[in-house]
Amino acid sequence: MRRQMVISSELAERLRQRGWRLTAQRRVVADVLVGDHVHLSAEAVHSAAQAVLPEISMATVYNTLNELVNMGEVLEISAGPGPKRYDPNTTVAHQHLLCTGCGALRDVAPEGADALTLPSDQRHGFQVVGLDIMFRGLCPACTGT
């Protein structure tokens, strides 16, 4: 028997306000993306979604994630050689901290990151619209501390 999920996430609410049709599959994907420091791969989203909706396909997960990224509701993060990850935290400016040992990825708000800008003579004609910073290191579990 399939379990119905109650959507209570901020993401689902933003999608409703935009008039996005929340099918059962889209609801499950949105619910999987709920939580602090959520940075799941498409495969992890699919696995978690299948626990609720066994018939959901990988193609549906990819299509939904791509739509969410295109809408600006989810960030697509390339964190090294592994698969892309998806971050639903689009309402608060933040950067990322990546463990190069185990691949853990956390949201961080470093001091001064908002003030980083390129001097106009170093923009090479570009109009800068965003800034992505990825801090890399080892988490306590990987360093044994």
C-alpha positions as CSV (number, residue, x, y, z in Angstrom):
1,M,0.0,0.0,0.0
2,R,1.4,3.4,-1.0
3,R,1.8,5.9,1.8
4,Q,0.6,9.4,1.2
5,M,3.0,12.2,2.2
6,V,1.8,15.5,3.5
7,I,3.7,18.3,1.9
8,S,4.7,20.8,4.5
9,S,8.0,22.0,3.0
10,E,8.8,25.6,2.1
11,L,9.8,24.3,-1.3
12,A,6.4,22.8,-1.9
13,E,4.6,25.9,-0.7
14,R,6.7,28.1,-3.1
15,L,5.8,25.7,-5.9
16,R,2.1,25.9,-5.1
17,Q,2.3,29.7,-5.1
18,R,3.9,29.6,-8.6
19,G,1.0,27.5,-9.8
20,W,3.3,24.5,-10.5
21,R,1.2,21.3,-10.8
22,L,2.1,19.1,-7.9
23,T,1.6,15.6,-9.1
24,A,2.3,12.7,-6.7
25,Q,5.7,12.3,-8.2
26,R,6.7,15.9,-8.0
27,R,5.4,16.0,-4.4
28,V,7.6,13.1,-3.4
29,V,10.6,14.7,-5.0
30,A,9.9,18.0,-3.2
31,D,9.4,16.2,0.1
32,V,12.7,14.3,-0.3
33,L,14.5,17.7,-0.6
34,V,13.3,18.9,2.8
35,G,15.7,19.5,5.6
36,D,18.8,21.3,6.7
37,H,22.0,20.7,4.7
38,V,20.2,18.6,2.1
39,H,22.5,18.0,-0.9
40,L,21.3,14.8,-2.5
41,S,22.4,13.3,-5.8
42,A,19.6,12.5,-8.3
43,E,20.2,8.8,-7.4
44,A,19.7,9.5,-3.7
45,V,16.5,11.5,-4.4
46,H,15.2,8.6,-6.5
47,S,16.0,6.0,-3.8
48,A,14.3,8.1,-1.1
49,A,11.3,8.8,-3.4
50,Q,10.9,5.1,-4.2
51,A,10.5,4.3,-0.5
52,V,7.3,6.4,-0.7
53,L,6.3,5.9,-4.3
54,P,7.8,2.7,-5.6
55,E,6.8,3.3,-9.2
56,I,8.6,6.6,-9.6
57,S,11.1,6.4,-12.4
58,M,14.6,7.8,-12.5
59,A,13.6,9.8,-15.6
60,T,10.8,11.5,-13.6
61,V,13.2,12.4,-10.9
62,Y,15.7,13.9,-13.3
63,N,13.0,15.8,-15.2
64,T,11.6,17.2,-11.9
65,L,15.0,18.2,-10.6
66,N,15.8,19.9,-13.9
67,E,12.5,21.8,-13.8
68,L,13.2,22.9,-10.2
69,V,16.7,24.0,-11.2
70,N,15.4,25.9,-14.2
71,M,12.8,27.6,-12.0
72,G,15.5,28.7,-9.5
73,E,13.9,26.6,-6.7
74,V,16.8,24.2,-6.4
75,L,20.5,24.7,-6.9
76,E,22.5,22.3,-8.9
77,I,26.0,21.8,-7.3
78,S,29.0,20.3,-8.8
79,A,31.1,19.2,-5.9
80,G,34.1,17.5,-7.5
81,P,34.3,14.4,-9.5
82,G,31.1,12.8,-8.1
83,P,27.6,13.3,-9.2
84,K,25.8,16.6,-9.2
85,R,23.9,17.4,-6.0
86,Y,20.7,19.3,-5.5
87,D,20.3,22.0,-2.8
88,P,16.8,23.3,-2.0
89,N,18.2,26.2,0.1
90,T,17.7,29.0,-2.4
91,T,16.2,31.6,-0.1
92,V,19.3,32.2,2.1
93,A,22.7,33.2,0.5
94,H,25.3,30.7,1.5
95,Q,28.4,28.8,0.3
96,H,29.4,25.2,0.7
97,L,31.9,23.2,2.7
98,L,32.9,19.8,1.1
99,C,34.7,17.0,2.8
100,T,37.2,15.6,0.3
101,G,37.3,12.4,2.3
102,C,33.7,11.2,2.5
103,G,31.9,13.8,0.3
104,A,29.8,15.3,3.0
105,L,28.5,18.7,1.9
106,R,27.3,21.4,4.3
107,D,25.9,24.9,3.9
108,V,28.0,27.6,5.4
109,A,27.8,31.4,5.6
110,P,31.4,32.6,5.8
111,E,32.2,36.1,7.1
112,G,32.8,38.6,4.3
113,A,31.5,36.4,1.5
114,D,28.8,38.9,0.6
115,A,31.5,41.6,0.2
116,L,33.6,39.7,-2.3
117,T,33.5,41.5,-5.6
118,L,35.8,41.8,-8.6
119,P,37.2,45.2,-9.4
120,S,35.7,46.5,-12.6
121,D,39.0,46.3,-14.4
122,Q,39.2,42.6,-13.7
123,R,35.7,41.7,-15.0
124,H,36.9,41.5,-18.6
125,G,33.5,42.9,-19.8
126,F,31.5,40.4,-17.8
127,Q,28.5,41.5,-15.8
128,V,28.9,39.4,-12.6
129,V,25.5,38.0,-11.4
130,G,26.6,35.5,-8.8
131,L,29.3,34.0,-6.7
132,D,30.0,30.4,-5.8
133,I,32.5,29.4,-3.2
134,M,33.3,25.8,-2.3
135,F,35.5,25.3,0.8
136,R,37.2,21.9,0.8
137,G,38.7,20.0,3.7
138,L,38.2,17.0,5.9
139,C,35.3,16.6,8.3
140,P,35.8,15.4,11.9
141,A,34.8,11.8,11.0
142,C,37.5,11.7,8.3
143,T,40.2,13.2,10.5
144,G,39.3,11.1,13.5
145,T,38.6,14.0,15.7
